[in-house]
Amino acid sequence: MKNIKPYVLALLMLLTFTMSSCELIGDIFEAGMWTALIIIVLIVLLVSWLFRKFRR
């Protein structure tokens, strides 16, 4: 675990040189959108399950 810093630095350098900033920001927002969508679906399923549980 001590030697992870060089790998992170190399990955950061690779991302810096291969992706433009606009493309990187777009990918970050797209990943955030999908994460938010999954969380919202899970919350809706949890609320509906709780509603059914208390209704019985």
C-alpha positions as CSV (number, residue, x, y, z in Angstrom):
1,M,0.0,0.0,0.0
2,K,2.9,2.3,0.5
3,N,3.9,2.2,-3.2
4,I,0.5,3.4,-4.5
5,K,1.5,7.0,-4.8
6,P,3.6,6.5,-8.0
7,Y,0.7,4.7,-9.7
8,V,-1.7,7.5,-8.8
9,L,0.7,10.1,-10.1
10,A,1.2,8.2,-13.3
11,L,-2.5,7.8,-13.8
12,L,-3.0,11.5,-13.2
13,M,-0.3,12.4,-15.7
14,L,-1.9,10.0,-18.2
15,L,-5.3,11.6,-17.8
16,T,-3.8,15.1,-18.0
17,F,-2.2,14.4,-21.4
18,T,-4.8,12.3,-23.0
19,M,-8.1,14.0,-22.1
20,S,-9.1,17.6,-22.7
21,S,-10.5,19.4,-19.8
22,C,-14.0,19.7,-21.3
23,E,-14.1,16.0,-22.0
24,L,-13.0,15.2,-18.5
25,I,-15.6,17.5,-17.0
26,G,-18.3,15.9,-19.2
27,D,-17.3,12.4,-18.1
28,I,-17.4,13.4,-14.5
29,F,-20.9,14.9,-14.8
30,E,-22.1,11.8,-16.8
31,A,-20.8,9.5,-14.0
32,G,-22.5,11.7,-11.4
33,M,-25.7,11.6,-13.4
34,W,-25.7,7.8,-13.5
35,T,-24.8,7.6,-9.8
36,A,-27.6,9.9,-8.9
37,L,-30.1,8.0,-11.0
38,I,-29.2,4.7,-9.3
39,I,-29.5,6.2,-5.9
40,I,-32.9,7.7,-6.7
41,V,-34.2,4.3,-8.0
42,L,-32.9,2.6,-4.8
43,I,-34.6,5.2,-2.6
44,V,-37.9,4.8,-4.4
45,L,-37.7,1.0,-4.1
46,L,-36.9,1.3,-0.4
47,V,-39.8,3.7,0.3
48,S,-42.3,1.5,-1.6
49,W,-41.0,-1.6,0.3
50,L,-41.5,0.2,3.6
51,F,-44.9,1.5,2.6
52,R,-46.0,-2.1,1.8
53,K,-44.5,-3.4,5.0
54,F,-46.4,-0.9,7.2
55,R,-49.6,-1.3,5.3
56,R,-50.0,-4.9,6.3
